[in-house]
Amino acid sequence: MASCFSACWPWAKRPASAQRRTSTDSRGKGSNRQSFFNLSHTKKTEGNKSNAIPKGPSVLDKVLRVVGSRKEEPLAAMSEWMEKTADPQVVSREAIILVLVGLPARGKSFICGAVVRHLKLLGVRVRSFNAGELRRETGKAGIEADFFSSSNLEAFKERERLAMLCCQRLLEWIQAAPPGTSSIGILDATNTTLLRRQRVLETCFAAAQEAHHDEKSAPLRVIFLESLCSDPKILQDNYQMKLSNDDYKGAESSAALDDFKKRVEAYEAQYEPLQEGELDFTQNRPSDAAMPVGSVQIYDGGQKITCCRTGSSLVAAPLISLLHAMHLTRRQILLAPESNSAGQGLPPQSFVEILKNEEEKEGRIMDVICGASKHAVRIAQELSKVPSVPSASGVAAGAPRGRPRCVLNLRALQGRSADGAADGAATAESYADLVRRMRVEVLLLLERLPRSVLVICPGEDVRRVLFAHFCGCSEVPPLAAGSLRCHQPPSLSPWVLVPEIHCGPGDAQLGSPRAHAGPQGLFL
């Protein structure tokens, strides 16, 4: 995990002015880690007598000396937490509880699946805990909409019990994390009432107090992720997808849809949207433990996103950037090999035919992403010559013109180097290096592009990273072992696009080589 953020430290390369402020005795204890930041309050630099930083009281010391009253203790606890996470040795150690909020069929589980797949690929320890699945496991699958009504007190108590049991299992999983690792646990439930969210915060705060007295435990943070949707088209597609879960197995389609709409109405009657005041939960708590609370709100599948109090978490940074890139536009992501099984580059004209055929089927222009090798450049040059305007004889003759085709040659799409890493290191690249290189320039770019994309993969390792992002990878982070295991690694054929990932709401069929999937890939 630390390797995912090692390049982010601003103090990794110190300016000359900062080096002059260090002690003249470079052999002093801890002097090799001293930076131009004043880290004198962190545990790694506490007691370091060889620093040349002025001995006078810091601004924080003066503030804490002034605010000595009991009611200001949460500020001191929060400052202590911020200082602890400022240490470059522990800054990536953080335990985040991502609490989903929203009415049924608002895309909570879809967002959860995309986040889990992406963070696993980065090596983050992440797992989802779904309250609906727990309810079905306890024999309550296929229950009617009356079970979710606020007037049904017995059912209300049972739903609260299951939700808190799910939260308790999440905290136990976080507490079982190996020392020195970060974890993100996702509470996938509706959490539509203020009472439920307060109970979740109370439970998490008790766990934060325990972690505060345990040096091996990572600092705890809670982030609410609320999904709001009022777009009728998105809701209609989401309703249809809900009919395929175990609650409506074997039920007639129209009857199941009517029952689910009644369930949504029952939740709407008791829905209390997330308020910013809920983030001040720990302000007046007489405790030394600090538990920051933030929020992210997503409107209509990514049309608008608001973030509050999440900026100080580096572990949550890749999560936030992924949410900013996601959208629900229907599209396809087609993967094609650049060379055959013998390593010989395929003729550029073959990709021209593939692109023409796929654009004719879809009825609109597709974008293309290639590597940066000489052969990939020749392929891109040939594909750039393909007319952007569909021919009058094709199926796509009536399609809107839109912007011209985008053909990109990306260095980040190149496979792993056996001679040395892309940053000039002498050692060969690992899968962790490849993932770090592809994340922003390839993976998030594919998430942002609104049109269908043809990705010409230069090698097996690049293809595996793409599959791990869209289809999921192993539960155990496999990057350190030098391999990457995907859930469904397909065989590459020199002339066939395998697989074809359809991206758009409403498709969730698995089992065929051209498997249908949601906007972020296969539902696994």
C-alpha positions in Angstrom: 0.0 0.0 0.0 2.8 2.4 0.8 4.1 2.1 -2.7 0.9 3.5 -4.1 1.6 6.8 -2.4 5.4 6.9 -2.1 5.6 9.2 -5.1 3.2 11.7 -3.6 5.4 13.0 -0.7 6.4 16.6 -1.3 9.4 16.1 1.1 10.8 13.1 -0.9 13.3 15.5 -2.6 14.2 18.4 -0.4 15.2 21.8 -1.7 18.7 23.1 -0.9 17.2 25.6 1.5 15.6 22.8 3.5 18.9 20.9 3.6 20.7 23.8 5.0 18.3 23.9 8.0 19.2 20.4 9.0 21.9 19.6 11.5 25.5 19.7 10.4 26.0 16.3 11.9 24.3 14.1 9.2 24.8 11.0 11.3 22.5 12.2 14.1 19.5 10.1 15.0 16.7 10.6 12.5 18.5 13.3 10.5 18.2 11.3 7.3 14.4 11.6 7.5 14.3 15.3 8.4 12.5 17.5 5.9 11.5 21.1 5.5 8.2 20.4 7.3 8.2 20.7 11.0 7.4 17.2 12.1 8.6 17.6 15.7 5.2 16.5 17.1 5.1 13.2 15.2 6.2 10.0 16.9 9.0 9.4 14.4 10.7 12.7 15.1 9.8 13.1 18.7 12.9 13.3 20.9 15.2 14.1 17.9 17.8 16.4 19.4 19.9 16.9 16.2 17.4 19.0 14.3 18.3 22.5 13.5 14.6 23.6 13.6 14.2 26.5 16.1 13.6 25.4 19.7 10.8 27.9 20.4 7.2 26.8 20.8 5.3 26.1 17.6 2.0 27.8 16.6 0.2 24.6 17.6 1.7 24.6 21.0 0.6 28.2 21.6 -2.9 27.4 20.4 -3.2 24.3 22.6 -1.9 26.3 25.6 -4.6 28.9 25.1 -7.5 26.4 24.6 -7.0 24.5 27.9 -10.7 24.3 28.8 -12.5 21.0 28.7 -14.9 22.0 25.9 -12.0 22.6 23.5 -10.5 19.1 23.9 -12.0 17.8 20.6 -9.9 20.4 18.8 -6.7 19.2 20.5 -7.6 15.5 19.7 -8.2 16.4 16.1 -4.9 18.3 15.9 -3.1 15.3 17.4 -4.8 13.0 14.8 -3.7 15.4 11.9 -0.1 15.5 13.3 0.0 11.7 13.5 -1.1 11.3 9.9 1.4 13.9 8.8 4.2 11.5 9.5 5.5 10.0 6.2 5.9 6.7 7.9 2.3 6.3 8.9 0.3 8.7 6.6 -0.9 5.8 4.4 -2.1 3.9 7.4 -5.8 4.7 7.8 -9.0 2.9 8.4 -11.9 4.3 6.5 -15.6 3.3 7.0 -17.5 4.3 3.8 -21.2 4.5 4.8 -23.5 4.5 1.8 -26.7 6.5 2.0 -29.6 6.6 -0.4 -33.0 5.2 -1.5 -33.2 1.8 -3.2 -32.1 1.7 -6.9 -30.0 4.8 -6.6 -26.8 3.0 -7.7 -25.3 2.4 -4.2 -24.3 -1.2 -4.9 -23.1 -0.3 -8.4 -20.8 2.4 -7.0 -19.7 0.1 -4.3 -18.6 -2.6 -6.8 -16.7 -0.1 -8.9 -14.9 1.2 -5.8 -14.0 -2.2 -4.6 -12.6 -3.3 -7.9 -10.5 -0.2 -8.4 -9.1 -0.1 -4.8 -8.2 -3.8 -4.9 -6.2 -3.2 -8.0 -4.3 -0.5 -6.2 -3.5 -2.9 -3.4 -5.9 -1.4 -0.8 -7.5 -3.8 1.6 -11.2 -3.2 0.9 -14.4 -5.2 1.4 -18.1 -4.5 1.1 -20.7 -5.5 3.8 -24.2 -5.5 2.3 -27.2 -5.4 4.6 -29.6 -6.7 2.0 -27.5 -9.8 1.4 -27.3 -10.4 5.2 -31.1 -10.1 5.3 -31.5 -12.7 2.5 -29.0 -15.0 4.2 -31.1 -15.0 7.3 -34.1 -16.4 5.4 -35.9 -13.1 4.6 -35.5 -13.2 0.8 -38.6 -12.4 -1.2 -40.4 -10.6 1.5 -43.1 -8.1 0.5 -42.9 -4.3 0.6 -44.7 -4.1 4.0 -41.5 -5.3 5.7 -39.9 -1.9 4.8 -42.7 0.3 6.1 -42.0 2.6 9.0 -45.4 1.6 10.6 -44.2 -2.0 10.9 -42.4 -1.8 14.2 -41.4 -5.5 14.3 -39.8 -5.2 10.9 -38.2 -1.9 11.8 -36.4 -3.5 14.7 -35.3 -6.4 12.6 -33.9 -4.1 9.9 -32.1 -2.0 12.5 -30.6 -5.1 14.0 -29.4 -6.5 10.7 -27.8 -3.1 9.8 -25.9 -2.8 13.1 -24.8 -6.4 12.8 -23.5 -5.6 9.4 -21.7 -2.6 10.8 -20.2 -4.7 13.7 -18.9 -7.2 11.2 -17.3 -4.4 9.2 -15.5 -3.1 12.3 -14.3 -6.5 13.3 -12.8 -6.9 9.8 -11.0 -3.5 10.1 -9.7 -4.4 13.5 -8.3 -7.6 12.1 -6.1 -5.8 9.6 -2.4 -6.6 9.7 -0.2 -3.9 11.3 0.9 -1.2 9.0 -1.9 -1.6 6.4 -4.8 0.5 5.5 -8.4 -0.7 5.1 -11.6 0.6 3.6 -14.8 -1.1 4.8 -18.0 -0.2 2.9 -21.4 -0.4 4.7 -23.7 -1.0 1.8 -27.2 -0.2 3.2 -29.9 2.5 2.7 -29.1 4.3 6.0 -31.9 6.8 5.1 -32.7 7.9 8.6 -30.9 10.2 11.0 -31.3 7.7 13.8 -29.6 5.0 11.8 -26.7 7.1 10.9 -26.3 8.3 14.5 -26.2 4.7 15.7 -23.5 3.9 13.0 -21.4 6.9 14.2 -21.8 5.9 17.8 -20.6 2.4 17.0 -17.7 3.6 14.9 -16.7 6.2 17.6 -16.4 3.4 20.2 -14.1 1.5 17.8 -12.1 4.7 17.3 -11.5 5.1 21.0 -10.2 1.5 21.2 -7.9 2.1 18.2 -6.6 5.3 19.8 -5.1 3.3 22.7 -3.6 0.7 20.4 -0.4 1.7 18.6 -0.9 -1.0 16.0 -4.3 0.2 14.9 -4.7 2.7 12.1 -6.6 6.0 12.7 -10.3 5.7 12.0 -12.3 7.9 9.7 -16.0 7.8 8.5 -17.1 9.1 5.1 -20.8 9.1 4.1 -21.4 8.5 0.4 -24.9 9.6 -0.5 -26.3 8.8 -4.0 -29.3 10.9 -5.1 -31.1 10.4 -8.3 -34.2 12.1 -9.8 -33.6 11.2 -13.5 -36.6 9.1 -14.6 -34.6 7.3 -17.3 -31.9 6.2 -14.8 -34.4 5.2 -12.3 -36.3 3.1 -14.8 -33.2 1.2 -15.8 -32.2 0.7 -12.2 -35.7 -0.6 -11.3 -35.4 -3.2 -14.1 -32.0 -4.3 -12.8 -33.4 -4.8 -9.3 -35.9 -7.3 -10.5 -33.1 -9.8 -11.1 -32.0 -10.1 -7.5 -33.0 -12.9 -5.1 -36.0 -11.1 -3.7 -37.9 -11.5 -7.0 -36.5 -14.8 -8.2 -39.2 -16.6 -10.2 -41.7 -13.8 -9.8 -43.7 -12.3 -12.6 -42.1 -9.2 -14.0 -45.0 -6.7 -13.6 -45.9 -7.9 -10.1 -42.3 -7.7 -9.0 -41.9 -4.2 -10.4 -45.1 -3.1 -8.6 -43.8 -4.5 -5.3 -40.4 -2.9 -5.7 -42.0 0.5 -6.3 -44.0 0.1 -3.1 -40.8 -0.7 -1.3 -39.2 2.6 -2.6 -42.3 4.5 -1.5 -42.0 3.1 2.0 -38.4 4.3 2.1 -39.2 7.7 0.7 -41.8 8.2 3.5 -39.0 8.0 6.1 -36.0 9.4 4.1 -34.0 12.1 5.8 -31.2 13.4 3.5 -27.7 13.8 4.8 -27.0 17.1 6.5 -23.7 18.8 7.0 -24.4 19.1 10.7 -24.1 15.4 11.0 -20.3 15.7 10.2 -19.8 17.5 13.6 -20.5 14.3 15.5 -17.3 14.3 17.5 -17.0 18.0 18.3 -18.4 18.0 21.8 -17.3 14.5 22.8 -15.1 14.4 25.9 -12.5 12.0 24.5 -8.9 12.0 23.4 -9.8 10.0 20.3 -10.6 11.9 17.1 -12.7 10.4 14.4 -13.0 12.7 11.3 -16.3 12.5 9.5 -16.7 13.6 5.9 -19.2 13.2 3.1 -19.5 12.8 -0.7 -22.8 13.3 -2.5 -23.4 12.1 -6.0 -26.3 13.4 -8.1 -27.8 11.5 -11.1 -25.0 9.1 -11.6 -22.2 11.6 -11.6 -23.7 14.7 -13.1 -22.8 16.6 -9.9 -20.5 15.6 -7.0 -19.9 17.4 -3.8 -17.2 16.5 -1.3 -16.9 17.8 2.3 -14.0 17.2 4.7 -12.3 14.5 2.7 -9.2 16.4 1.6 -6.9 15.3 4.4 -7.2 11.6 3.6 -4.7 10.2 1.1 -6.2 6.8 1.3 -9.5 8.2 0.1 -7.9 10.2 -2.7 -8.1 7.4 -5.3 -11.7 6.7 -4.3 -12.7 10.4 -4.9 -10.9 10.6 -8.2 -12.7 7.4 -9.4 -16.1 8.9 -8.4 -15.3 12.0 -10.4 -14.5 10.0 -13.5 -17.6 7.7 -13.5 -20.7 8.2 -15.6 -23.7 6.2 -16.9 -23.5 6.7 -20.6 -24.1 3.5 -22.6 -21.0 2.5 -24.4 -18.7 -0.4 -25.2 -15.0 -1.0 -24.3 -13.5 -3.4 -26.8 -10.1 -5.0 -26.1 -8.0 -6.2 -29.1 -4.4 -7.7 -29.0 -1.7 -5.8 -30.8 0.2 -9.0 -31.7 -0.6 -12.7 -32.1 0.5 -15.5 -29.7 3.9 -15.7 -31.4 4.6 -12.0 -30.6 4.3 -10.8 -34.2 2.4 -7.5 -34.7 -0.9 -7.8 -36.5 -1.4 -5.9 -39.7 -2.8 -2.3 -39.2 -5.4 -3.0 -41.9 -7.0 -5.6 -39.7 -7.7 -3.0 -37.0 -9.2 -0.7 -39.7 -11.6 -3.4 -40.6 -12.5 -4.1 -37.0 -13.1 -0.4 -36.3 -15.3 0.0 -39.4 -17.4 -3.1 -38.5 -17.9 -2.1 -34.9 -18.8 1.5 -35.8 -21.3 0.2 -38.3 -22.9 -2.1 -35.7 -23.1 0.6 -33.1 -24.1 3.4 -35.4 -21.6 6.0 -34.1 -17.9 6.9 -34.0 -15.6 5.1 -31.6 -12.4 6.4 -29.9 -9.1 4.4 -30.1 -6.3 4.0 -27.6 -3.0 2.4 -28.5 0.4 2.0 -27.0 3.5 4.0 -27.9 5.6 1.4 -29.7 6.5 1.8 -33.4 4.0 -0.8 -34.5 1.3 0.9 -32.3 2.1 4.3 -33.9 1.6 2.7 -37.4 -1.7 1.3 -36.3 -2.8 4.7 -35.0 -1.8 6.4 -38.3 -3.9 3.9 -40.3 -6.9 4.3 -37.9 -6.7 8.1 -38.1 -7.3 7.8 -41.9 -10.7 6.1 -41.4 -13.4 8.7 -42.2 -15.0 10.0 -39.0 -18.3 10.6 -40.8 -20.3 7.3 -41.2 -20.9 6.4 -44.9 -24.3 6.9 -46.4 -24.7 3.2 -47.0 -24.0 2.2 -43.5 -26.4 1.6 -40.6 -25.0 4.7 -38.9 -25.9 7.1 -41.7 -28.5 8.9 -39.5 -26.3 9.2 -36.5 -25.3 12.6 -35.2 -21.8 13.7 -36.2 -20.6 14.9 -32.8 -16.8 15.4 -32.3 -14.3 13.7 -34.5 -12.7 10.4 -33.6 -9.9 10.5 -31.0 -6.9 8.3 -31.6 -4.4 8.3 -28.8 -0.9 6.8 -28.4 -0.2 6.5 -24.7 3.2 5.6 -23.2 1.3 4.5 -20.0 -0.3 1.7 -22.0 3.0 0.0 -22.7 3.6 -3.4 -21.1 6.0 -4.0 -18.2 9.7 -3.5 -19.0 12.1 -6.3 -18.2 15.1 -4.0 -18.4 14.1 -1.2 -16.1 11.1 0.8 -14.8 9.7 3.7 -16.7 11.1 6.1 -14.0 14.7 5.0 -14.8 15.1 2.5 -12.0 17.4 -0.4 -12.6 15.0 -3.1 -11.5 12.3 -4.5 -13.8 8.8 -3.2 -13.5 6.3 -5.1 -11.3 2.6 -5.2 -11.7 2.4 -2.6 -9.0 4.6 -0.3 -11.2 2.3 -1.0 -14.2 -0.9 -0.3 -12.2 0.6 3.0 -10.9 1.6 4.0 -14.4 -1.8 3.1 -16.0 -4.1 4.4 -13.3 -4.5 8.0 -14.2 -3.6 8.1 -17.9 -5.4 4.9 -18.9 -7.9 3.6 -16.3 -9.4 6.9 -15.3 -9.3 8.1 -18.9 -11.4 5.1 -20.0 -13.8 5.9 -17.2 -14.2 9.5 -18.4 -14.6 8.9 -22.2 -18.3 9.1 -23.1 -18.1 7.1 -26.3 -17.2 3.5 -27.0 -13.5 2.8 -27.1 -11.3 0.3 -28.9 -8.3 -0.4 -26.8 -5.4 -2.1 -28.6 -3.5 -3.9 -25.9 0.3 -4.4 -26.4 0.6 -7.4 -24.1 -0.9 -9.8 -21.6 0.1 -7.7 -18.6 -1.8 -4.6 -19.8 -4.8 -6.7 -20.6 -4.8 -8.2 -17.1 -4.7 -4.8 -15.5 -7.7 -3.7 -17.6 -9.6 -6.8 -16.7 -8.8 -6.4 -13.0 -10.2 -2.8 -13.1 -13.4 -3.7 -15.0 -14.0 -7.3 -13.8 -12.2 -7.5 -10.5 -9.1 -9.2 -9.2 -8.2 -11.6 -6.4 -9.2 -10.8 -2.8 -5.6 -11.0 -1.6 -3.5 -8.2 -3.2 -1.3 -10.1 -5.7 0.9 -7.3 -6.9 3.8 -7.9 -4.5 4.0 -11.5 -5.8 4.6 -10.3 -9.3 1.3 -11.6 -10.7 -2.2 -10.3 -11.2 -5.1 -12.8 -11.1 -8.4 -11.7 -12.6 -11.7 -13.3 -12.0 -12.3 -14.2 -15.7 -8.9 -14.1 -17.6 -10.0 -14.8 -21.2 -7.8 -16.3 -23.9 -6.5 -13.9 -26.6 -7.3 -14.7 -30.2 -5.3 -12.9 -32.9 -8.3 -11.9 -34.8 -11.3 -11.8 -32.4 -12.1 -9.1 -29.9 -12.2 -11.0 -26.6 -14.0 -9.9 -24.5 -16.4 -7.2 -25.5 -17.4 -5.2 -22.4 -20.7 -3.5 -22.9 -21.0 -0.4 -20.6 -24.4 0.9 -19.8 -27.1 0.5 -17.2 -29.5 -2.3 -17.6 -27.1 -5.0 -18.8 -26.0 -7.6 -16.3 -25.9 -11.0 -18.1 -22.8 -13.1 -17.6 -21.4 -16.3 -19.0 -20.9 -15.6 -22.6 -17.6 -14.5 -24.3 -19.2 -11.2 -25.2 -20.5 -10.6 -21.6 -22.8 -7.7 -20.9 -21.9 -5.5 -18.0 -22.7 -2.2 -16.3 -21.0 1.1 -16.9 -17.9 0.1 -15.0 -17.6 -3.5 -16.2 -18.8 -6.9 -15.3 -20.9 -7.5 -12.2 -19.1 -10.2 -10.4 
